Amino acid sequence: VQLQASGGGLVQAGGSLRLSCVFSGSTFRDEALGWYRQASGKERELVAAISSGGRTKYADSVKGRFTISRDNGANTVYLQMNSLNSEDTAVYYCSTGQYFVWSGTYKPTHWGRGTQVTVSS
């Protein structure tokens, strides 16, 4: 499994970015996917996840601002990020994993390289 994230960059507070992550090495439509982020000096945290069937979950800090989506035809998962603020500054990682529908939890198994998102105030 290989994951290649892109789309990070420098954006002003209040702005938007869309991250993309291209997947290869397995059957994409069967995979659950997630975006994590790690800010300097902090632990990596789950931002959003999407199941193979399209169920989604979000961290409370990004609900209403971020949207995770998937394009099975393009083997790509996206993270649309709106109304960005300085607390969103971090390295963002995409992952594949397991999405447990009954509990609404996501467990990552493979990681891609991160992409830096910096929000200037």
Buried (B, 14 or more C-beta within 10 A) or exposed (E): BEBBBBBBEEBEBEBEBEBBBBBEEEEBEEBBBBBBBBBEEEEBEBBBBBBBEEEBBBBEEBEEBBBBBBEBEEBBBBBBBBEBEEEBBBBBBBBBBBBEEEEEEBEBEBBBEBBEBBBEE
